[in-house]
Amino acid sequence: METDKILITLPRLFGMSMNKIRLDIMALSHSVTQSHNYAVVLGEEFGKRRLPIVIGGFEAQAIAVALENMTPNRPLTHDLFKNTLETFDINLKEVIINNLLDGIFYAQLVCELNGMTETIDARTSDAIALAVRYNCPIYTYENILESAGVILEEEETATGKTQKKSSTETLSIAALEAKLKEALEKEEYERAAELRDVINSRKNEES
């Protein structure tokens, strides 16, 4: 229990005085190291370093839905949490990935109510899913990027995009839109996000 207390207290005592580095969501894909999980790749705003974070399938779906501005048939857990915060006039100002311990990332939600700021500890995947819904910034600290950040090669990214497109390149836009509708009805939101990307790309090519 003492370890847990130290983990929660240190960022509150010292974390806010450290320089924050803003991160953007660069990609959401299957995890290379863990076949049943996914990875969200965050990139520093003014740099080449990337912070890959392994997340579960449910959290990947929640992030994909928000990124694509989809409206689920039923509210997802993160939508419910956002609606609850808004009901009580609580605003999510920012998300901070504030710690890395034994390969596990920790995060905080920085919330504001009536001019007062409070921090709430959260799983990083949940924090990112909420940040997308609030369109609020995501930050981390230099020591975390230094220890866990990587510089991805452009060739790997290009290869990934090519493989993604080839699986649907033989389908017409109408067929892709039918598959998109089917994925939404089945609540397969990550698949729907992939299909929507392909449809948008195809339409841009034809325009």
N, C-alpha and C positions, 0 to 999 in steps of 0.2 A: 504493500500500500504506500510506503514511503516513496518508492520509485515513481508511482503514478502521480503523487503530489508534486514531486520535483518536475516531472515532465510538463504538468499543467502550469506550474507557477513560473518557471524560468522564462517562457516567451512573454508573459505578462510583465515581468520585471525588467527584462532586457530587450525583448524582441522589437518593441515598438521604436526603440532608439536606433535600430539598425536601418541601413538604407534598403528600401524595398525595390525589387526589380519586377517590373510588370511583365506578365506572360500572356500570350495569345494562344488559343487552341489552333493547332496546326493540322492535326489529323486524328481520326478515330478509326481503329482497325483491329483485326484479330491480333492477339499477342503472339509474338514469335516464340517466346520461351515457355508460355503456358497455353496449350491448345484450346482449353475450354474457357479461357478468359479473353479479355480485350485490352487494348492499350490506348490511352489518350495521350497524345504528344503535345506538350506545351512548349512554345518557343519564346525566348526573351525578346522584348519589343525592339531593342536596338542591338542585336547581336545574332550570332549564328548558333548558339547553344540551344539544345533541345532537352526537355525533361520528360522522358517517357514514364508513364505511370500505369501499372497493370490494374485493371478494374474488372468487376464482374459483369455478366451479361445484362442483368437488370439495370445497372447503373449506366452501361453503354447505351442501352435503349433509351433511358431517360435523357441522356445528353443529346442523342441523335434526334429525338423528337423535338427538343427545344431548339436545336440548331437549325432544323428544317421548318420551324414555325408550324408544326403539325398540331391538329386538335384531336386528341384521342377521344374515342367513344366514351370512355370513363376517365375521370381524373387520375393521373398517376400519383404516387406518394409524394413526389416533389412538388407537383402542382397543388396538392392538398396543403402541404406545408406552407407554400407561398401564399395561398389564399388565406390561411390562418393568420400568418404574419400581417398581411394587408388588412384583415378584419380588425386587428388591434393597432393599426397604424404604425407597425414596426417596419422599418425600411432596411434592406440589406445594402450596406454601402460598399463593401468589398470583401473579398475572400483572400486569406493569407495562408499559403502553405508554409507553416512556421517551424516544422521539425522533421527530421529524418532519423529514425531509430531502428536499427537491425533490419534495414531494407524497407521499412514501413513509413510512408509519408503521413504526417499529421497536419490538420488544417484548422482554421478558425473562421467563423462567420463574424464580421464586424457589423453590428446592427445599431440602428439609431432610433430612439423613441423620445419625442419631446425635447430634442436637443441633447439628450444623454446618450453616450456611446457605451455599448456592452459587447463583449466577445463571447461567442459560444463555440465550444469545441465540437468538431465534426470530422467524419471520415472525409478524406480528400475527394473521393468520387462523388459523394453527396454534395459537398461544397461546390464542386465544379458544376454539377447539374443545376444547382440553385443559382449560381453566378450567371449561367447562360439565360435562365428565366428572368433574372433581374437586369440583365445586360450590364452588370457591374464588373469592375476590374478584378483580375486575379493577380496576386503578387507572391513572390517568394524572396528569400534572402540569398546573398552571394555565397555563403558557406554551403547552402544546399545545392545550388547550381554547380559549385566547384566540385562537390563530392559525387553528385549523381547526374550532372548534365553531360550530354554527348553532342558531337557535331555529326549530323547525318550526312552521308554522301548523296549528292544529287542523283547519281545513277540508280541508287536503290529506290528512291522516291519515284523516279520516272518509270522504273520497271513495275512497281506496284500499280501505278495508274494504268499502264498498258494492260496488265493482267485483268484488272477490274473491268476495263472497257470491253475486252475481247469476249467476255461471257455473255454479253447482251448485244453485240454489234450486228447480229443477224436479224434482230427483231425490229419491226417498224415502230414508229412513235405510238401509234394506236395500240399496238400489242403491249408496249411498255407501260402505257397509261392504264391498260386493263390489269396488268400485273400489279401496278402501284395501288389501284383501287382494292384489289384482292388482298394485298399485304396489309393495308390499313384496316380492312374489315376483320382480318385475323389478328390485328394488333401486333403485327410483326414490324415494328417501327424502324428498326435498324435496316432491314431489307428495304423498306419503303424509302428510307433516306438514300440508299444506294441507287435505287431506281430513279428517284427524282433527280439526282445528280446527272445520271446518264441522259434523262429526257432533256434537261436544261442544256446540257452540253450539245446534244444532237440538234436542238432547236437553234442554238447559237451558230452552229456550223452551217445550217441551211438558210439562215437569215442574211 
